[in-house]
């Protein structure tokens, strides 16, 4: 499949889209790159508007049942999967 032209030098890579069965207007969009406001720009390019956006995973990490506004340290396995094992954690 083709990607979407969003005004950058080249189109996005193809994405997977699935309609959420419990929401009339909801979709699950899976992208493999992370350009600036990519999801909003992709949907705008095909005539849709993003009203609510929730990232549920990034690479090997998933949101799971982590409450809104909370965070937790990465496990050693997660760090390894992300290629950042051995780096010092920075707490702001």
HELIX and SHEET records of a PDB file:
HELIX    1   1 UNK A   38  UNK A   45  1                                   8    
HELIX    2   2 UNK A   76  UNK A   82  1                                   7    
SHEET    1   A 2 UNK A  16  UNK A  19  0                                        
SHEET    2   A 2 UNK A  27  UNK A  30 -1                                        
SHEET    1   B 2 UNK A  57  UNK A  58  0                                        
SHEET    2   B 2 UNK A  61  UNK A  62 -1                                        
END                                                                             
